[in-house]
Amino acid sequence: MDAPESLIIDLLEWVAVKPRPYEELMATWRTSCPRLPVWEDAVELGLVHRTAGQHSQSLVQLTPAGEAWLLARRRQL
């Protein structure tokens, strides 16, 4: 994991509120900085996944592992 854990927590908290359109997530969280791959790390860790939404729109949601990971981090705070 290259991104700071706090940024991954922020991403998961943001997605946990409601499934987010993939395009919105990319506009908000994608970075060209190779040292802050927040989205990429969350995907690689299996914390988020893309699903089919309405009108061929791709949505991003937490996986069960992402929900558990986020809950564990909340308990540590």
Buried (B, 14 or more C-beta within 10 A) or exposed (E): EEBEEEBBBBBBEBBBEEBBEBEEBEEEBEEEEEEBBBBBBBBEBEBBBEEEBEEEEBBBBBBEEBBEBBEEBEEEE
